[in-house]
Amino acid sequence: MLLLWDIDEGSAQIDKYMERSENHIVAGSFMALGLVNSGVTNEIDHVQGLLIERLQSTNDQKLQIGALMGLSFTYAGSARADLLEAISPIILDTDNDTKL
């Protein structure tokens, strides 16, 4: 929260946790990235690209929840159809054991 809306410094501080081997730490870094970028509009929408790619490329429940929460923090209230299109298959999948 100390780096809220400071996307340059915040992203730099969070990056080191995104490559850790412990999935709960990586999931937390996804949420932190979402918080830092909460409500920020930027031409380079790196949060969407990064978190959607991570969300779709993993089956790990912790990482999926972290990516979904990070996207939720960043884009809450934005009513973006492209995000709904990207996350709907994961949320609506009845075989998915990720319960939010």
PyMOL commands that set and color helices and strands:
alter all, ss='L'
color gray80, all
select helices_A, chain A and resi 7-18+23-36+46-57+61-75+81-92
alter helices_A, ss='H'
color red, helices_A
deselect
rebuild
show_as cartoon
